Amino acid sequence: MKKILVAALAAMMAVTALTGCGNKATPTTPVTPTTPTKAEIVVPGTPTKGGVLTVSLTASPKNLDPVKYTGTYESQIIQNVGDTLVSYKMDLSEVIPNLAKEWSISEDGKAYTFKLRDDVFFHPGKYQTGRKMVAEDIKYSLERSFKLSAMKRLDMIESVEVVNDYEVIVHLPEPNAVFLTALTNSGNIIVPKEEVEGWGDEFGNHLVGTGPFMMKEFKLDEEAVLVRNEKYWAQVPHLDGVTFKVITDMSQNANALRTGEVDFASGLTGEAVKVIREDANVKLLETPGLHVAYIYFNQVSGPTKDKKVREALIKAVDINELVKGVYQYGEAKPAALPLPPGSWGYDESLVSQVPTYDPAAAKKLLAEAGYADGFKTTLYISNTALRIKMGTILQQYFKTNLNVDLDVQASEWGTFSEIASKGNAEIFAMSWTWYPDPFFFLNKIFASSAIGSLGNGQGYSNPEVDKLLADALIATDQDERATMYKKALKLIVDDLPGIFYANENVTWGISPYVQGVVQRADGSIFLCNTEVNAWKVAK
């Protein structure tokens, strides 16, 4: 077990040395801080206006069109440019008004009437000059999401009816307990038809919304530059602007924060966590995330369509050692289930049903399935440090314990998500972060209706699971819904669809000059809304 981990880490280091990354600085490279020590930093009691906040992203956003985005990297930008009809409170405890100031639900649960704010304006763009948002924009945006969303974020609606300029009715074919929560997703921000149709496929590069910041420039693989929206309806942002900068290397991320190149480093992992944790000139913010990292097996083709093969692969991996190898600085805890412990559908009793590390039993199972000599397969991952580290360790476990040759294919997020969503991967690995409601994990990853989306790219389908997931959407009592989700979770665990190995923390590094930031369990970055308004202390 230890030998496997050591060999995997050695192989990973060799790969890193061969590929390089341009900047060879490591997290332990001495730097000269450009900020004073904490004792010298004076934080005023009143927020100050001005300054540009620079936020690092660990992967490059591919497309900022809300119906096309598939990763959190895009959503961090989108949700600071646009607004949704309703929003989650920052503590994720309840849905609250946003562009809709109030709403009511019909007795049959199939019609939601929203009364809109009358003081909301779109950002000026090429095809409109910053006009007022009205009900037709709600209809256009929600129906567009229903028809085109890559993640099927509004697949529960039927139509949107405009009553007048500031009132709409959203019709559902059947009651849906998560409809309001689904509306809070940044994929459902309200956008102006003129800009969408004017820009066509380029709209994501020229995103226009109603949010606190306006898109000034988007450079693929480099940065997104946002500036303050002086007419923001909730409150005028303290910041002059925000620049989201792509820095995929964790060493560079840590050093960029320490030298002042960035003010806010999101998604820190690896030794960068240790470096920031120990540096008195910066702050590390950590909180348990609503997150699951997993390895998903193809359910319809290749060796993994056989349940015995899937069980063998699961038994071939020591999860505790895998997590220690991938997350060496406590950035995550070992997992077992496809729901995070922070979800109210989580069931601790099911952990004991997940196969545990047993190489001998794994080898026997693989022989019974007709693969006594092993086989060759491919793992698809995004090219982040965590996934590459995990893939290297997994490769060693499969080879050592089962003689399974695992070819690890790492690519940038856009390419990876395309492969995974189309069912073209024999095995793929990624992570899933969303809301406490089990729907956003179980329905999106395991419902037959999600096949063809990134969530269920591996074709998982179980009629009993589908029935439970559908029934849980109609029920209105949370305890009743939780019971249904736990039954579905048990069936999913019995089907052995993958290896659900870690629950990551939300880990941010920030400059002490940054104030007013609120960390959420879903990892979302909101810099200005009805509850928060981040600012920078003048240096």
C-alpha positions as CSV (number, residue, x, y, z in Angstrom):
1,M,0.0,0.0,0.0
2,K,2.7,2.5,1.0
3,K,4.9,1.3,-1.8
4,I,2.1,2.0,-4.3
5,L,1.7,5.6,-3.0
6,V,5.5,6.2,-3.0
7,A,5.9,4.9,-6.5
8,A,2.9,7.0,-7.7
9,L,4.3,10.2,-6.2
10,A,7.7,9.5,-7.7
11,A,6.1,8.9,-11.1
12,M,4.1,12.1,-10.8
13,M,7.3,14.1,-9.9
14,A,9.0,12.7,-12.9
15,V,6.2,13.7,-15.2
16,T,6.2,17.2,-13.7
17,A,9.9,17.6,-14.2
18,L,9.6,16.6,-17.9
19,T,6.7,18.7,-18.8
20,G,7.6,21.9,-16.9
21,C,5.5,24.9,-16.5
22,G,7.5,28.0,-17.6
23,N,7.8,29.5,-14.1
24,K,9.8,27.1,-12.0
25,A,9.1,28.8,-8.7
26,T,7.8,26.6,-5.9
27,P,5.7,27.5,-2.9
28,T,8.8,27.4,-0.7
29,T,10.7,29.9,-2.9
30,P,11.6,32.9,-0.8
31,V,9.7,36.0,-1.7
32,T,9.9,39.6,-0.6
33,P,6.4,40.5,0.7
34,T,5.0,43.7,-0.6
35,T,2.6,44.0,2.3
36,P,3.4,44.9,5.9
37,T,3.1,42.5,8.8
38,K,-0.4,41.9,10.2
39,A,0.5,44.1,13.2
40,E,1.0,47.1,10.9
41,I,-2.2,46.7,8.9
42,V,-4.9,49.1,9.9
43,V,-8.4,48.0,9.0
44,P,-10.8,50.8,9.2
45,G,-14.3,50.2,10.6
46,T,-15.9,51.8,7.6
47,P,-15.5,50.3,4.1
48,T,-13.4,52.3,1.7
49,K,-14.3,52.9,-2.0
50,G,-11.9,52.2,-4.8
51,G,-9.3,49.7,-5.9
52,V,-9.3,46.7,-8.2
53,L,-9.5,43.3,-6.7
54,T,-7.5,40.6,-8.5
55,V,-8.8,37.0,-8.1
56,S,-6.9,34.0,-9.3
57,L,-8.7,31.1,-10.9
58,T,-7.0,27.7,-11.0
59,A,-8.4,26.7,-14.4
60,S,-9.3,28.7,-17.5
61,P,-13.0,29.5,-18.1
62,K,-14.0,28.4,-21.5
63,N,-17.3,30.1,-22.1
64,L,-19.1,32.8,-20.1
65,D,-22.5,32.4,-21.9
66,P,-24.6,31.3,-18.9
67,V,-26.3,28.5,-20.9
68,K,-23.0,27.1,-22.1
69,Y,-20.9,27.1,-19.0
70,T,-20.0,23.8,-17.3
71,G,-17.5,24.6,-14.5
72,T,-17.2,26.7,-11.4
73,Y,-14.4,28.7,-13.0
74,E,-16.9,30.3,-15.4
75,S,-19.6,30.7,-12.7
76,Q,-17.4,32.8,-10.5
77,I,-17.2,35.4,-13.2
78,I,-20.8,35.0,-14.5
79,Q,-22.4,35.6,-11.0
80,N,-20.5,38.8,-10.5
81,V,-21.7,40.1,-13.9
82,G,-25.3,39.0,-13.8
83,D,-28.2,38.5,-11.4
84,T,-30.7,35.7,-11.0
85,L,-34.5,36.0,-10.3
86,V,-34.0,34.8,-6.7
87,S,-30.8,34.0,-4.8
88,Y,-29.5,31.9,-1.9
89,K,-28.6,33.6,1.3
90,M,-24.9,33.6,1.8
91,D,-25.2,31.0,4.5
92,L,-27.2,28.8,2.1
93,S,-30.0,28.6,4.6
94,E,-32.9,29.8,2.4
95,V,-33.9,31.4,-1.0
96,I,-34.4,35.1,-0.8
97,P,-35.6,37.9,-3.2
98,N,-33.2,39.2,-5.9
99,L,-34.5,40.6,-9.2
100,A,-37.9,39.3,-8.1
101,K,-38.9,41.2,-5.0
102,E,-41.6,38.7,-4.1
103,W,-43.4,35.5,-5.4
104,S,-46.3,33.3,-4.8
105,I,-47.0,29.7,-5.6
106,S,-50.3,28.3,-6.9
107,E,-52.2,25.7,-4.8
108,D,-51.3,22.9,-7.2
109,G,-47.6,23.9,-7.1
110,K,-47.3,24.3,-10.9
111,A,-47.4,28.1,-11.2
112,Y,-45.0,30.6,-9.7
113,T,-45.9,34.3,-9.9
114,F,-42.9,36.7,-9.6
115,K,-43.2,40.4,-9.0
116,L,-40.1,42.1,-10.3
117,R,-38.1,45.1,-9.2
118,D,-38.7,48.2,-11.4
119,D,-35.2,49.7,-10.8
120,V,-33.0,47.2,-12.6
121,F,-30.9,48.1,-15.7
122,F,-28.8,46.1,-18.0
123,H,-25.2,47.1,-18.5
124,P,-24.7,49.1,-21.7
125,G,-23.5,46.9,-24.6
126,K,-23.1,47.0,-28.3
127,Y,-26.7,46.3,-29.1
128,Q,-28.5,48.2,-26.4
129,T,-27.5,51.2,-24.3
130,G,-28.3,50.0,-20.8
131,R,-32.1,49.8,-20.9
132,K,-34.4,48.8,-18.0
133,M,-35.0,45.1,-17.4
134,V,-38.6,44.0,-17.8
135,A,-40.7,40.8,-17.7
136,E,-39.9,39.9,-21.3
137,D,-36.3,39.6,-20.3
138,I,-37.2,37.1,-17.7
139,K,-39.2,35.0,-20.2
140,Y,-36.5,35.1,-22.7
141,S,-33.7,34.2,-20.3
142,L,-35.5,31.4,-18.5
143,E,-36.9,29.8,-21.7
144,R,-33.4,30.1,-23.3
145,S,-31.9,28.2,-20.3
146,F,-34.7,25.6,-20.5
147,K,-33.9,24.9,-24.2
148,L,-30.2,25.4,-24.4
149,S,-28.5,24.8,-21.0
150,A,-25.6,22.4,-21.2
151,M,-26.3,21.3,-17.7
152,K,-30.1,21.2,-18.1
153,R,-30.4,23.6,-15.2
154,L,-34.0,24.5,-15.8
155,D,-35.3,21.3,-17.2
156,M,-38.3,21.4,-14.9
157,I,-40.1,24.4,-16.5
158,E,-42.7,24.4,-19.2
159,S,-43.2,28.1,-20.2
160,V,-43.1,31.6,-18.9
161,E,-46.1,34.0,-19.2
162,V,-45.7,37.7,-19.1
163,V,-48.5,39.4,-17.1
164,N,-47.1,43.0,-17.4
165,D,-43.7,44.6,-17.5
166,Y,-43.0,43.7,-13.9
167,E,-44.8,40.4,-13.4
168,V,-44.3,37.0,-14.8
169,I,-45.8,33.5,-14.2
170,V,-43.5,30.5,-14.6
171,H,-45.5,27.3,-15.4
172,L,-44.2,23.9,-14.5
173,P,-45.6,20.6,-15.9
174,E,-45.7,19.2,-12.4
175,P,-44.7,20.5,-8.9
176,N,-41.0,20.7,-8.3
177,A,-39.5,21.1,-4.9
178,V,-36.2,22.5,-6.1
179,F,-37.4,25.0,-8.7
180,L,-36.6,28.1,-6.7
181,T,-33.2,26.8,-5.8
182,A,-32.5,26.0,-9.5
183,L,-33.2,29.6,-10.3
184,T,-30.4,30.7,-8.1
185,N,-27.8,29.1,-10.3
186,S,-25.6,31.5,-12.3
187,G,-26.6,29.6,-15.4
188,N,-29.9,31.3,-15.1
189,I,-28.9,34.9,-14.9
190,I,-31.1,37.3,-16.8
191,V,-29.6,38.6,-20.1
192,P,-30.8,41.0,-22.8
193,K,-32.0,39.4,-26.0
194,E,-30.4,42.1,-28.2
195,E,-26.9,41.3,-26.9
196,V,-27.4,37.5,-27.1
197,E,-28.7,37.6,-30.6
198,G,-26.4,40.4,-31.7
199,W,-23.2,38.6,-30.6
200,G,-24.4,35.1,-31.4
201,D,-21.8,32.5,-30.5
202,E,-19.6,35.3,-29.2
203,F,-22.0,36.4,-26.5
204,G,-20.0,34.6,-23.8
205,N,-17.0,36.8,-24.6
206,H,-19.1,39.9,-24.3
207,L,-21.4,39.0,-21.4
208,V,-24.0,41.6,-20.4
209,G,-26.1,41.3,-17.3
210,T,-27.6,43.4,-14.5
211,G,-25.0,42.6,-11.8
212,P,-22.6,44.6,-9.7
213,F,-19.7,44.5,-12.3
214,M,-19.6,44.9,-16.1
215,M,-17.5,42.9,-18.4
216,K,-14.8,45.1,-19.9
217,E,-12.6,42.4,-21.5
218,F,-12.3,38.6,-21.6
219,K,-9.1,37.0,-22.8
220,L,-9.4,33.2,-23.1
221,D,-6.8,31.4,-20.9
222,E,-5.7,34.8,-19.4
223,E,-8.2,37.0,-17.6
224,A,-11.6,38.5,-17.4
225,V,-11.6,42.3,-16.5
226,L,-14.7,43.6,-14.8
227,V,-15.5,47.2,-13.8
228,R,-18.0,48.7,-11.3
229,N,-21.6,49.1,-12.3
230,E,-22.6,52.5,-10.9
231,K,-26.3,51.7,-11.5
232,Y,-26.4,48.4,-9.6
233,W,-29.8,48.1,-8.0
234,A,-28.7,46.4,-4.8
235,Q,-25.9,48.7,-3.7
236,V,-23.0,50.4,-5.5
237,P,-19.9,48.2,-5.3
238,H,-17.0,49.6,-3.2
239,L,-14.5,48.2,-5.6
240,D,-13.6,49.9,-8.9
241,G,-13.4,46.6,-10.5
242,V,-12.4,42.9,-10.4
243,T,-9.9,41.1,-12.5
244,F,-10.2,37.3,-12.6
245,K,-6.7,36.0,-13.6
246,V,-6.0,32.4,-14.7
247,I,-3.1,30.9,-12.7
248,T,-3.2,27.2,-13.0
249,D,0.0,26.4,-11.2
250,M,-0.4,26.3,-7.4
251,S,3.2,27.4,-6.7
252,Q,2.6,30.5,-8.8
253,N,-0.8,31.1,-7.1
254,A,0.8,31.1,-3.6
255,N,3.6,33.4,-4.7
256,A,1.3,35.7,-6.6
257,L,-0.7,36.2,-3.4
258,R,2.4,36.7,-1.2
259,T,3.9,39.2,-3.6
260,G,0.7,41.1,-4.1
261,E,0.2,40.2,-7.7
262,V,-3.2,38.9,-6.7
263,D,-5.4,39.8,-3.7
264,F,-7.5,36.6,-3.6
265,A,-6.3,33.1,-4.5
266,S,-9.3,30.7,-4.9
267,G,-9.1,27.0,-4.9
268,L,-5.8,26.6,-3.2
269,T,-4.5,23.0,-2.9
270,G,-1.2,21.2,-2.2
271,E,1.8,22.8,-0.6
272,A,0.3,26.2,-1.4
273,V,-2.1,25.6,1.4
274,K,0.7,25.1,3.9
275,V,2.7,28.1,2.6
276,I,-0.3,30.4,2.9
277,R,-1.3,28.9,6.3
278,E,2.2,29.7,7.7
279,D,2.7,33.1,6.1
280,A,1.8,35.9,8.6
281,N,1.4,38.4,5.8
282,V,-1.7,36.7,4.2
283,K,-4.8,34.9,5.4
284,L,-6.0,31.3,4.7
285,L,-9.8,30.9,4.8
286,E,-11.0,27.2,5.0
287,T,-14.4,25.7,5.4
288,P,-15.9,22.2,4.7
289,G,-17.3,22.3,1.2
290,L,-20.4,20.8,-0.3
291,H,-18.2,18.8,-2.5
292,V,-17.5,15.3,-3.8
293,A,-14.4,14.3,-5.8
294,Y,-15.1,11.1,-7.8
295,I,-14.0,8.6,-10.4
296,Y,-17.0,7.6,-12.7
297,F,-17.1,4.3,-14.6
298,N,-18.8,4.0,-18.0
299,Q,-22.0,2.1,-17.4
300,V,-22.9,1.1,-21.0
301,S,-19.6,0.2,-22.7
302,G,-16.2,-1.3,-22.1
303,P,-15.1,-3.5,-19.2
304,T,-16.7,-1.2,-16.6
305,K,-20.2,-2.0,-17.7
306,D,-19.7,-5.2,-15.7
307,K,-20.5,-4.6,-12.1
308,K,-17.9,-7.2,-11.0
309,V,-15.2,-5.1,-12.8
310,R,-16.4,-2.0,-11.1
311,E,-16.2,-3.7,-7.7
312,A,-12.8,-5.0,-8.5
313,L,-11.5,-1.5,-9.4
314,I,-13.0,0.0,-6.2
315,K,-11.5,-2.7,-4.0
316,A,-8.1,-2.2,-5.7
317,V,-7.8,1.3,-4.3
318,D,-7.0,2.3,-0.7
319,I,-9.1,5.5,-0.4
320,N,-7.5,6.7,2.8
321,E,-4.0,6.5,1.3
322,L,-5.2,7.9,-2.0
323,V,-6.6,11.0,-0.1
324,K,-3.4,11.3,1.9
325,G,-1.4,11.3,-1.3
326,V,-3.5,13.8,-3.2
327,Y,-4.3,16.1,-0.3
328,Q,-1.1,16.2,1.6
329,Y,-2.0,19.3,3.6
330,G,-5.4,18.5,4.9
331,E,-7.4,20.1,2.1
332,A,-9.9,17.3,2.1
333,K,-11.3,14.3,4.0
334,P,-11.8,10.7,2.7
335,A,-15.3,10.1,1.3
336,A,-17.4,7.1,0.4
337,L,-20.8,8.4,-0.9
338,P,-21.8,10.6,-3.8
339,L,-23.3,13.1,-1.4
340,P,-21.3,15.4,0.9
341,P,-21.9,15.2,4.6
342,G,-23.2,18.8,4.5
343,S,-26.3,17.7,2.5
344,W,-29.4,16.8,4.3
345,G,-29.8,13.7,2.2
346,Y,-26.5,12.2,3.5
347,D,-26.8,8.8,5.2
348,E,-23.8,7.8,7.3
349,S,-25.1,4.2,7.6
350,L,-24.5,3.6,3.9
351,V,-20.7,4.1,4.2
352,S,-20.3,0.5,5.5
353,Q,-21.9,-0.8,2.3
354,V,-19.1,0.7,0.1
355,P,-16.5,-1.9,-0.8
356,T,-13.2,-1.4,1.0
357,Y,-9.6,-2.0,0.0
358,D,-9.0,-5.7,-0.6
359,P,-6.5,-6.4,-3.5
360,A,-6.9,-10.2,-3.3
361,A,-10.7,-10.0,-3.5
362,A,-10.3,-7.4,-6.3
363,K,-8.1,-9.7,-8.3
364,K,-10.5,-12.6,-7.9
365,L,-13.5,-10.5,-9.0
366,L,-11.7,-9.4,-12.1
367,A,-10.8,-13.0,-13.0
368,E,-14.5,-14.0,-12.5
369,A,-15.4,-11.2,-14.9
370,G,-13.1,-12.7,-17.6
371,Y,-10.1,-10.3,-17.1
372,A,-7.7,-12.5,-15.2
373,D,-4.8,-10.9,-17.1
374,G,-6.1,-7.4,-16.7
375,F,-7.0,-5.0,-19.5
376,K,-6.2,-1.5,-20.9
377,T,-8.4,1.5,-20.3
378,T,-8.3,5.3,-20.2
379,L,-8.9,7.8,-17.5
380,Y,-9.9,11.3,-18.6
381,I,-9.3,14.2,-16.3
382,S,-8.9,18.0,-16.4
383,N,-5.3,19.2,-16.3
384,T,-5.4,20.5,-12.7
385,A,-2.7,19.5,-10.2
386,L,-5.1,17.6,-8.0
387,R,-6.6,15.5,-10.8
388,I,-3.1,14.7,-12.3
389,K,-1.9,13.6,-8.8
390,M,-4.9,11.5,-8.3
391,G,-4.6,9.9,-11.8
392,T,-1.0,9.0,-11.2
393,I,-1.7,7.3,-7.9
394,L,-4.8,5.5,-9.3
395,Q,-2.7,4.3,-12.2
396,Q,-0.3,2.6,-9.8
397,Y,-3.1,0.9,-7.8
398,F,-4.7,-0.5,-10.9
399,K,-1.5,-1.8,-12.3
400,T,-0.1,-3.2,-9.1
401,N,-3.2,-4.9,-7.8
402,L,-5.0,-5.8,-11.1
403,N,-2.6,-5.5,-14.0
404,V,-4.9,-3.0,-15.4
405,D,-3.1,-0.5,-17.6
406,L,-4.6,3.0,-17.1
407,D,-3.8,5.6,-19.7
408,V,-4.3,9.0,-18.0
409,Q,-5.4,11.7,-20.5
410,A,-5.4,15.2,-19.0
411,S,-6.7,18.2,-20.9
412,E,-8.0,21.7,-20.3
413,W,-11.5,22.0,-18.9
414,G,-13.4,22.6,-22.1
415,T,-12.0,19.6,-23.9
416,F,-12.4,17.4,-20.8
417,S,-16.1,18.4,-20.2
418,E,-16.9,17.7,-23.9
419,I,-15.5,14.2,-23.7
420,A,-17.1,13.4,-20.4
421,S,-20.6,14.7,-21.2
422,K,-20.8,12.8,-24.5
423,G,-20.2,9.4,-22.9
424,N,-17.0,9.0,-24.8
425,A,-14.9,8.3,-21.7
426,E,-14.2,4.8,-20.4
427,I,-13.5,6.3,-17.0
428,F,-13.5,10.0,-16.1
429,A,-12.8,11.8,-12.8
430,M,-13.9,15.2,-11.6
431,S,-15.6,16.8,-8.7
432,W,-19.1,18.2,-8.0
433,T,-20.0,21.2,-5.8
434,W,-23.4,22.6,-5.4
435,Y,-26.2,23.2,-2.9
436,P,-27.3,21.3,0.3
437,D,-30.4,19.9,-1.5
438,P,-29.6,16.3,-2.7
439,F,-31.2,17.0,-6.0
440,F,-28.2,19.0,-7.2
441,F,-26.0,15.9,-6.7
442,L,-28.2,12.8,-7.2
443,N,-30.5,14.0,-9.9
444,K,-27.8,15.7,-11.9
445,I,-25.3,12.8,-11.7
446,F,-27.6,9.7,-11.6
447,A,-31.0,10.4,-13.1
448,S,-31.5,8.9,-16.6
449,S,-32.8,12.3,-17.7
450,A,-29.3,13.7,-17.1
451,I,-27.6,11.3,-19.5
452,G,-25.7,13.3,-22.1
453,S,-24.9,16.1,-19.7
454,L,-21.6,16.4,-17.8
455,G,-23.2,15.1,-14.6
456,N,-24.3,11.7,-16.1
457,G,-21.9,11.4,-19.0
458,Q,-21.3,7.7,-18.1
459,G,-24.9,6.6,-18.8
460,Y,-26.0,5.5,-15.3
461,S,-29.6,4.4,-15.4
462,N,-31.7,2.7,-12.7
463,P,-35.6,2.8,-13.0
464,E,-36.0,2.5,-9.2
465,V,-33.6,5.4,-8.7
466,D,-35.4,7.5,-11.3
467,K,-38.7,6.9,-9.6
468,L,-37.4,7.9,-6.2
469,L,-35.7,11.0,-7.5
470,A,-38.8,12.0,-9.4
471,D,-41.0,11.5,-6.3
472,A,-38.7,13.5,-4.2
473,L,-39.2,16.5,-6.5
474,I,-42.9,16.5,-6.0
475,A,-42.9,16.1,-2.2
476,T,-43.0,19.3,-0.3
477,D,-41.9,18.1,3.2
478,Q,-38.1,18.1,3.5
479,D,-38.1,15.1,5.9
480,E,-40.1,13.1,3.4
481,R,-37.8,14.1,0.6
482,A,-34.8,13.1,2.6
483,T,-36.2,9.7,3.2
484,M,-36.6,9.2,-0.6
485,Y,-33.1,10.5,-1.4
486,K,-31.6,8.1,1.2
487,K,-33.4,5.2,-0.4
488,A,-32.1,6.3,-3.8
489,L,-28.6,6.8,-2.4
490,K,-28.7,3.2,-1.1
491,L,-29.6,1.9,-4.6
492,I,-26.9,4.0,-6.2
493,V,-24.3,2.7,-3.7
494,D,-25.3,-0.9,-4.5
495,D,-24.8,-0.3,-8.2
496,L,-21.1,0.7,-7.7
497,P,-21.1,3.4,-10.3
498,G,-17.7,4.9,-9.2
499,I,-15.2,5.8,-6.6
500,F,-16.3,8.7,-4.5
501,Y,-13.1,9.4,-2.7
502,A,-12.9,12.9,-1.2
503,N,-14.8,15.9,0.3
504,E,-12.7,18.9,-0.3
505,N,-12.6,22.1,1.8
506,V,-13.3,25.5,0.2
507,T,-9.8,27.0,0.6
508,W,-9.0,30.6,-0.2
509,G,-6.0,32.7,0.4
510,I,-6.5,36.5,0.7
511,S,-4.5,39.6,1.4
512,P,-5.3,41.2,4.8
513,Y,-6.1,44.3,2.7
514,V,-9.2,42.5,1.4
515,Q,-12.3,43.0,3.6
516,G,-16.0,42.0,3.5
517,V,-15.5,38.6,1.8
518,V,-17.8,35.9,2.8
519,Q,-16.9,32.2,2.3
520,R,-19.7,29.9,1.3
521,A,-19.7,26.1,1.5
522,D,-20.5,25.8,-2.2
523,G,-17.3,27.8,-3.0
524,S,-19.1,30.6,-4.8
525,I,-17.5,34.0,-4.8
526,F,-19.9,36.9,-4.5
527,L,-18.2,40.3,-4.1
528,C,-21.3,42.5,-4.1
529,N,-25.0,41.6,-3.6
530,T,-27.7,42.4,-1.1
531,E,-25.7,41.0,1.7
532,V,-22.0,41.6,1.0
533,N,-19.9,44.4,-0.5
534,A,-16.2,43.6,-0.5
535,W,-13.6,46.3,-0.4
536,K,-9.8,46.8,-0.3
537,V,-8.0,48.8,2.4
538,A,-5.9,51.5,0.9
539,K,-2.2,50.7,1.2
